[in-house]
């Protein structure tokens, strides 16, 4: 079976859009919904799903760096801890 999450078959503009939307704070599900609404075909030729967007973000991250989705979660975690103090 061919890999469903191949970056080689994903249009560079679509990949850039996914990364930019995630960096802007959009959820993976919201990004998938936006791509589906515009009629952009998913990596397997059909619909987009949040899990697919998440996997694309992981694959698109440069080696040794966290994917944008993971960076966003870390920022939320750190900012929440800073607001609530060390004991939460």
The first five atom37 places (N, CA, C, CB, O) and aatype in JSON, in Angstrom:
{
  "aatype": [20, 20, 20, 20, 20, 20, 20, 20, 20, 20, 20, 20, 20, 20, 20, 20, 20, 20, 20, 20, 20, 20, 20, 20, 20, 20, 20, 20, 20, 20, 20, 20, 20, 20, 20, 20, 20, 20, 20, 20, 20, 20, 20, 20, 20, 20, 20, 20, 20, 20, 20, 20, 20, 20, 20, 20, 20, 20, 20, 20, 20, 20, 20, 20, 20, 20, 20, 20, 20, 20, 20, 20, 20, 20, 20, 20, 20, 20, 20, 20, 20, 20, 20, 20, 20, 20, 20, 20],
  "atom_mask": [
    [1, 1, 1, 1, 1],
    [1, 1, 1, 1, 1],
    [1, 1, 1, 1, 1],
    [1, 1, 1, 1, 1],
    [1, 1, 1, 1, 1],
    [1, 1, 1, 1, 1],
    [1, 1, 1, 1, 1],
    [1, 1, 1, 1, 1],
    [1, 1, 1, 1, 1],
    [1, 1, 1, 1, 1],
    [1, 1, 1, 1, 1],
    [1, 1, 1, 1, 1],
    [1, 1, 1, 1, 1],
    [1, 1, 1, 1, 1],
    [1, 1, 1, 1, 1],
    [1, 1, 1, 1, 1],
    [1, 1, 1, 1, 1],
    [1, 1, 1, 1, 1],
    [1, 1, 1, 1, 1],
    [1, 1, 1, 1, 1],
    [1, 1, 1, 1, 1],
    [1, 1, 1, 1, 1],
    [1, 1, 1, 1, 1],
    [1, 1, 1, 1, 1],
    [1, 1, 1, 1, 1],
    [1, 1, 1, 1, 1],
    [1, 1, 1, 1, 1],
    [1, 1, 1, 1, 1],
    [1, 1, 1, 1, 1],
    [1, 1, 1, 1, 1],
    [1, 1, 1, 1, 1],
    [1, 1, 1, 1, 1],
    [1, 1, 1, 1, 1],
    [1, 1, 1, 1, 1],
    [1, 1, 1, 1, 1],
    [1, 1, 1, 1, 1],
    [1, 1, 1, 1, 1],
    [1, 1, 1, 1, 1],
    [1, 1, 1, 1, 1],
    [1, 1, 1, 1, 1],
    [1, 1, 1, 1, 1],
    [1, 1, 1, 1, 1],
    [1, 1, 1, 1, 1],
    [1, 1, 1, 1, 1],
    [1, 1, 1, 1, 1],
    [1, 1, 1, 1, 1],
    [1, 1, 1, 1, 1],
    [1, 1, 1, 1, 1],
    [1, 1, 1, 1, 1],
    [1, 1, 1, 1, 1],
    [1, 1, 1, 1, 1],
    [1, 1, 1, 1, 1],
    [1, 1, 1, 1, 1],
    [1, 1, 1, 1, 1],
    [1, 1, 1, 1, 1],
    [1, 1, 1, 1, 1],
    [1, 1, 1, 1, 1],
    [1, 1, 1, 1, 1],
    [1, 1, 1, 1, 1],
    [1, 1, 1, 1, 1],
    [1, 1, 1, 1, 1],
    [1, 1, 1, 1, 1],
    [1, 1, 1, 1, 1],
    [1, 1, 1, 1, 1],
    [1, 1, 1, 1, 1],
    [1, 1, 1, 1, 1],
    [1, 1, 1, 1, 1],
    [1, 1, 1, 1, 1],
    [1, 1, 1, 1, 1],
    [1, 1, 1, 1, 1],
    [1, 1, 1, 1, 1],
    [1, 1, 1, 1, 1],
    [1, 1, 1, 1, 1],
    [1, 1, 1, 1, 1],
    [1, 1, 1, 1, 1],
    [1, 1, 1, 1, 1],
    [1, 1, 1, 1, 1],
    [1, 1, 1, 1, 1],
    [1, 1, 1, 1, 1],
    [1, 1, 1, 1, 1],
    [1, 1, 1, 1, 1],
    [1, 1, 1, 1, 1],
    [1, 1, 1, 1, 1],
    [1, 1, 1, 1, 1],
    [1, 1, 1, 1, 1],
    [1, 1, 1, 1, 1],
    [1, 1, 1, 1, 1],
    [1, 1, 1, 1, 1]
  ],
  "atom_positions": [
    [[0.84, -1.18, 0.0], [0.0, 0.0, 0.0], [0.89, 1.24, 0.0], [-0.96, 0.0, 1.22], [1.88, 1.29, 0.73]],
    [[0.55, 2.22, -0.79], [1.31, 3.46, -0.87], [1.05, 4.31, 0.37], [0.95, 4.25, -2.16], [-0.03, 4.25, 0.95]],
    [[2.04, 5.08, 0.76], [1.88, 5.96, 1.92], [0.85, 7.04, 1.59], [3.23, 6.61, 2.32], [0.91, 7.68, 0.54]],
    [[-0.09, 7.24, 2.5], [-1.13, 8.23, 2.27], [-0.64, 9.64, 2.56], [-2.35, 7.93, 3.14], [-1.24, 10.61, 2.11]],
    [[0.45, 9.77, 3.29], [0.92, 11.07, 3.71], [2.21, 11.46, 3.01], [1.12, 11.09, 5.21], [3.16, 11.91, 3.65]],
    [[2.26, 11.28, 1.73], [3.48, 11.57, 0.98], [3.57, 13.06, 0.68], [3.52, 10.76, -0.32], [2.7, 13.63, 0.02]],
    [[4.63, 13.68, 1.16], [4.84, 15.1, 0.86], [5.16, 15.32, -0.61], [5.95, 15.66, 1.72], [4.95, 16.41, -1.14]],
    [[5.68, 14.28, -1.28], [6.05, 14.44, -2.68], [4.83, 14.63, -3.58], [6.85, 13.24, -3.15], [4.94, 15.21, -4.66]],
    [[3.67, 14.16, -3.16], [2.46, 14.31, -3.97], [1.63, 15.52, -3.55], [1.61, 13.06, -3.87], [0.62, 15.83, -4.19]],
    [[2.03, 16.21, -2.48], [1.3, 17.36, -1.98], [1.85, 18.62, -2.64], [1.41, 17.45, -0.43], [3.06, 18.85, -2.66]],
    [[0.96, 19.44, -3.17], [1.37, 20.69, -3.81], [2.09, 21.57, -2.78], [0.15, 21.45, -4.41], [1.61, 21.73, -1.66]],
    [[3.24, 22.14, -3.15], [3.98, 22.98, -2.21], [3.14, 24.13, -1.66], [5.21, 23.55, -2.88], [3.29, 24.5, -0.49]],
    [[2.26, 24.69, -2.47], [1.41, 25.79, -2.0], [0.43, 25.31, -0.93], [0.63, 26.4, -3.18], [0.15, 26.03, 0.02]],
    [[-0.08, 24.08, -1.07], [-0.98, 23.52, -0.08], [-0.23, 23.26, 1.23], [-1.63, 22.21, -0.6], [-0.73, 23.57, 2.31]],
    [[0.96, 22.7, 1.12], [1.77, 22.45, 2.31], [2.06, 23.76, 3.03], [3.09, 21.73, 1.94], [1.94, 23.84, 4.25]],
    [[2.45, 24.8, 2.28], [2.74, 26.11, 2.87], [1.51, 26.7, 3.54], [3.28, 27.07, 1.8], [1.6, 27.31, 4.6]],
    [[0.36, 26.52, 2.92], [-0.89, 27.03, 3.49], [-1.2, 26.33, 4.81], [-2.05, 26.84, 2.5], [-1.6, 26.98, 5.78]],
    [[-1.02, 25.01, 4.84], [-1.27, 24.24, 6.07], [-0.37, 24.74, 7.19], [-1.05, 22.72, 5.83], [-0.83, 24.97, 8.31]],
    [[0.91, 24.9, 6.91], [1.87, 25.35, 7.92], [1.51, 26.76, 8.39], [3.31, 25.31, 7.35], [1.55, 27.04, 9.59]],
    [[1.16, 27.64, 7.46], [0.83, 29.03, 7.81], [-0.44, 29.1, 8.66], [0.66, 29.87, 6.55], [-0.49, 29.85, 9.64]],
    [[-1.45, 28.33, 8.29], [-2.7, 28.33, 9.07], [-2.47, 27.8, 10.48], [-3.78, 27.5, 8.36], [-3.03, 28.32, 11.44]],
    [[-1.65, 26.76, 10.6], [-1.37, 26.21, 11.92], [-0.57, 27.2, 12.76], [-0.59, 24.88, 11.8], [-0.83, 27.36, 13.95]],
    [[0.39, 27.87, 12.14], [1.18, 28.88, 12.85], [0.3, 30.05, 13.31], [2.32, 29.39, 11.96], [0.61, 30.71, 14.3]],
    [[-0.79, 30.29, 12.57], [-1.73, 31.36, 12.92], [-2.71, 30.92, 14.01], [-2.49, 31.81, 11.69], [-3.55, 31.7, 14.45]],
    [[-2.6, 29.65, 14.45], [-3.43, 29.2, 15.55], [-4.63, 28.36, 15.17], [-3.89, 30.36, 16.29], [-5.41, 27.98, 16.05]],
    [[-4.8, 28.05, 13.89], [-5.94, 27.23, 13.49], [-5.71, 25.78, 13.88], [-6.19, 27.34, 11.97], [-4.59, 25.29, 13.82]],
    [[-6.78, 25.09, 14.29], [-6.67, 23.68, 14.64], [-6.53, 22.84, 13.38], [-7.9, 23.23, 15.46], [-6.84, 23.3, 12.28]],
    [[-6.05, 21.62, 13.54], [-5.91, 20.73, 12.39], [-7.27, 20.45, 11.76], [-5.24, 19.4, 12.81], [-7.38, 20.37, 10.54]],
    [[-8.31, 20.3, 12.6], [-9.65, 20.07, 12.07], [-10.16, 21.27, 11.28], [-10.62, 19.74, 13.2], [-10.81, 21.11, 10.25]],
    [[-9.87, 22.48, 11.77], [-10.3, 23.69, 11.07], [-9.57, 23.84, 9.73], [-10.07, 24.94, 11.94], [-10.16, 24.27, 8.74]],
    [[-8.3, 23.48, 9.71], [-7.53, 23.54, 8.46], [-8.11, 22.55, 7.46], [-6.02, 23.25, 8.71], [-8.3, 22.88, 6.29]],
    [[-8.4, 21.33, 7.92], [-8.99, 20.31, 7.04], [-10.33, 20.79, 6.49], [-9.18, 18.97, 7.81], [-10.61, 20.63, 5.3]],
    [[-11.15, 21.38, 7.33], [-12.46, 21.88, 6.89], [-12.31, 22.97, 5.84], [-13.27, 22.41, 8.09], [-13.06, 23.0, 4.86]],
    [[-11.33, 23.87, 6.03], [-11.1, 24.94, 5.06], [-10.65, 24.38, 3.71], [-10.06, 25.93, 5.59], [-11.1, 24.84, 2.66]],
    [[-9.76, 23.4, 3.74], [-9.3, 22.78, 2.48], [-10.45, 22.07, 1.78], [-8.14, 21.79, 2.75], [-10.59, 22.18, 0.56]],
    [[-11.26, 21.35, 2.54], [-12.41, 20.65, 1.94], [-13.41, 21.63, 1.35], [-13.11, 19.78, 3.0], [-13.96, 21.39, 0.27]],
    [[-13.66, 22.74, 2.05], [-14.62, 23.74, 1.57], [-14.18, 24.33, 0.23], [-14.79, 24.86, 2.6], [-15.01, 24.63, -0.63]],
    [[-12.86, 24.5, 0.06], [-12.32, 25.03, -1.19], [-12.19, 23.98, -2.28], [-10.98, 25.67, -0.94], [-11.87, 24.3, -3.42]],
    [[-12.43, 22.72, -1.94], [-12.34, 21.66, -2.94], [-10.93, 21.15, -3.19], [-12.9, 22.14, -4.21], [-10.68, 20.5, -4.21]],
    [[-10.01, 21.42, -2.27], [-8.64, 20.92, -2.41], [-8.66, 19.43, -2.1], [-7.64, 21.69, -1.46], [-9.15, 19.01, -1.05]],
    [[-8.11, 18.63, -3.01], [-8.11, 17.17, -2.8], [-7.07, 16.79, -1.77], [-7.84, 16.44, -4.11], [-5.96, 17.33, -1.73]],
    [[-7.45, 15.83, -0.92], [-6.54, 15.35, 0.12], [-5.4, 14.54, -0.46], [-7.29, 14.51, 1.12], [-5.32, 14.32, -1.67]],
    [[-4.52, 14.09, 0.41], [-3.34, 13.37, -0.03], [-3.67, 12.05, -0.71], [-2.44, 13.1, 1.14], [-2.89, 11.57, -1.53]],
    [[-4.82, 11.47, -0.39], [-5.24, 10.22, -1.03], [-6.25, 10.5, -2.15], [-5.84, 9.26, 0.01], [-6.86, 9.57, -2.68]],
    [[-6.43, 11.76, -2.5], [-7.33, 12.13, -3.58], [-8.75, 12.44, -3.14], [-7.37, 11.05, -4.57], [-9.6, 12.75, -3.97]],
    [[-9.02, 12.36, -1.85], [-10.38, 12.62, -1.35], [-10.4, 13.79, -0.38], [-10.93, 11.37, -0.66], [-9.78, 14.83, -0.6]],
    [[-11.14, 13.58, 0.7], [-11.32, 14.62, 1.71], [-10.1, 14.76, 2.62], [-12.55, 14.32, 2.55], [-9.27, 13.86, 2.72]],
    [[-10.02, 15.91, 3.27], [-9.01, 16.17, 4.28], [-9.6, 15.86, 5.65], [-8.49, 17.64, 4.2], [-10.8, 16.06, 5.89]],
    [[-8.76, 15.39, 6.54], [-9.14, 15.12, 7.93], [-8.1, 15.77, 8.83], [-9.25, 13.59, 8.21], [-6.96, 15.96, 8.43]],
    [[-8.5, 16.1, 10.05], [-7.58, 16.72, 10.99], [-6.34, 15.88, 11.22], [-8.28, 16.98, 12.29], [-5.24, 16.42, 11.33]],
    [[-6.51, 14.57, 11.31], [-5.37, 13.68, 11.53], [-4.4, 13.72, 10.35], [-5.86, 12.24, 11.76], [-3.19, 13.62, 10.54]],
    [[-4.93, 13.88, 9.15], [-4.06, 13.96, 7.97], [-3.26, 15.26, 8.02], [-4.9, 13.88, 6.65], [-2.06, 15.27, 7.74]],
    [[-3.92, 16.36, 8.36], [-3.23, 17.65, 8.47], [-2.14, 17.55, 9.53], [-4.24, 18.78, 8.83], [-1.03, 18.04, 9.32]],
    [[-2.45, 16.92, 10.66], [-1.47, 16.77, 11.73], [-0.25, 15.99, 11.24], [-2.1, 16.07, 12.95], [0.89, 16.36, 11.53]],
    [[-0.48, 14.92, 10.51], [0.63, 14.1, 10.0], [1.46, 14.89, 8.97], [0.09, 12.79, 9.37], [2.69, 14.79, 8.96]],
    [[0.8, 15.65, 8.13], [1.52, 16.49, 7.16], [2.41, 17.48, 7.9], [0.52, 17.24, 6.22], [3.55, 17.7, 7.5]],
    [[1.91, 18.08, 8.96], [2.71, 19.02, 9.75], [3.92, 18.33, 10.36], [1.85, 19.65, 10.85], [5.01, 18.9, 10.4]],
    [[3.74, 17.11, 10.82], [4.87, 16.36, 11.38], [5.92, 16.06, 10.31], [4.39, 15.06, 12.02], [7.12, 16.19, 10.56]],
    [[5.47, 15.67, 9.13], [6.39, 15.35, 8.05], [7.06, 16.6, 7.48], [5.66, 14.62, 6.95], [8.19, 16.53, 7.0]],
    [[6.39, 17.73, 7.55], [6.92, 18.96, 6.98], [7.94, 19.64, 7.89], [5.79, 19.92, 6.68], [8.68, 20.51, 7.44]],
    [[7.98, 19.25, 9.16], [8.92, 19.87, 10.09], [10.35, 19.48, 9.73], [8.6, 19.46, 11.56], [10.62, 18.32, 9.44]],
    [[11.25, 20.44, 9.74], [12.65, 20.12, 9.46], [13.19, 19.14, 10.49], [13.51, 21.41, 9.44], [12.74, 19.12, 11.63]],
    [[14.14, 18.34, 10.08], [14.73, 17.35, 10.98], [15.26, 18.02, 12.24], [15.86, 16.58, 10.27], [15.95, 19.04, 12.17]],
    [[14.93, 17.44, 13.38], [15.4, 17.97, 14.65], [14.55, 19.08, 15.22], [16.78, 18.46, 14.49], [14.85, 19.58, 16.31]],
    [[13.49, 19.48, 14.52], [12.62, 20.53, 15.03], [11.21, 19.98, 15.23], [12.59, 21.74, 14.06], [10.79, 19.06, 14.53]],
    [[10.5, 20.54, 16.18], [9.13, 20.12, 16.43], [8.22, 20.65, 15.33], [8.65, 20.62, 17.82], [8.45, 21.72, 14.78]],
    [[7.19, 19.88, 15.02], [6.2, 20.31, 14.04], [5.45, 21.53, 14.58], [5.21, 19.16, 13.7], [5.34, 21.68, 15.8]],
    [[4.93, 22.41, 13.7], [4.2, 23.59, 14.17], [3.07, 23.25, 15.13], [3.65, 24.35, 12.99], [2.82, 24.01, 16.07]],
    [[2.39, 22.14, 14.93], [1.3, 21.77, 15.83], [1.82, 21.49, 17.22], [0.55, 20.56, 15.3], [1.15, 21.8, 18.21]],
    [[3.01, 20.89, 17.33], [3.58, 20.6, 18.62], [4.1, 21.86, 19.29], [4.7, 19.57, 18.49], [4.01, 22.01, 20.51]],
    [[4.63, 22.79, 18.49], [5.1, 24.05, 19.04], [3.95, 24.84, 19.64], [5.81, 24.87, 17.96], [4.1, 25.45, 20.69]],
    [[2.81, 24.84, 18.98], [1.65, 25.58, 19.47], [1.2, 25.01, 20.81], [0.5, 25.54, 18.46], [0.93, 25.77, 21.74]],
    [[1.12, 23.67, 20.92], [0.72, 23.05, 22.18], [1.7, 23.41, 23.29], [0.64, 21.53, 22.02], [1.28, 23.66, 24.42]],
    [[2.98, 23.45, 22.99], [3.98, 23.79, 24.0], [3.79, 25.23, 24.45], [5.4, 23.57, 23.45], [3.92, 25.52, 25.64]],
    [[3.5, 26.13, 23.54], [3.3, 27.54, 23.89], [2.08, 27.7, 24.78], [3.14, 28.39, 22.62], [2.12, 28.48, 25.73]],
    [[1.01, 26.98, 24.5], [-0.19, 27.05, 25.33], [0.13, 26.52, 26.72], [-1.35, 26.23, 24.69], [-0.27, 27.1, 27.73]],
    [[0.86, 25.41, 26.76], [1.21, 24.8, 28.05], [2.06, 25.76, 28.89], [1.97, 23.49, 27.83], [1.81, 25.91, 30.09]],
    [[3.04, 26.39, 28.28], [3.92, 27.3, 28.99], [3.17, 28.55, 29.42], [5.13, 27.68, 28.13], [3.33, 29.0, 30.55]],
    [[2.34, 29.11, 28.54], [1.63, 30.34, 28.89], [0.6, 30.07, 29.99], [0.94, 30.94, 27.64], [0.39, 30.92, 30.85]],
    [[-0.02, 28.91, 29.96], [-0.97, 28.55, 31.02], [-0.28, 28.42, 32.35], [-1.7, 27.26, 30.69], [-0.81, 28.86, 33.37]],
    [[0.9, 27.82, 32.36], [1.66, 27.66, 33.6], [2.11, 29.02, 34.13], [2.88, 26.74, 33.39], [2.11, 29.25, 35.34]],
    [[2.49, 29.92, 33.23], [2.96, 31.22, 33.64], [1.81, 32.04, 34.26], [3.58, 31.97, 32.45], [2.03, 32.76, 35.23]],
    [[0.61, 31.92, 33.71], [-0.53, 32.67, 34.21], [-1.01, 32.12, 35.54], [-1.66, 32.64, 33.2], [-1.42, 32.89, 36.41]],
    [[-0.96, 30.82, 35.72], [-1.5, 30.19, 36.92], [-0.46, 29.96, 38.0], [-2.14, 28.89, 36.56], [-0.8, 29.5, 39.09]],
    [[0.76, 30.26, 37.73], [1.82, 30.03, 38.7], [2.29, 28.59, 38.64], [1.34, 30.37, 40.11], [1.66, 27.78, 37.97]],
    [[3.36, 28.26, 39.32], [3.94, 26.93, 39.23], [3.04, 25.83, 39.79], [5.24, 26.91, 39.94], [3.21, 24.66, 39.43]],
    [[2.1, 26.19, 40.66], [1.24, 25.16, 41.26], [-0.11, 25.08, 40.57], [1.05, 25.43, 42.74], [-0.98, 24.33, 41.02]],
    [[-0.31, 25.84, 39.48], [-1.47, 25.69, 38.64], [-2.68, 26.39, 38.98], [-1.78, 24.41, 38.56], [-3.68, 26.27, 38.27]]
  ]
}
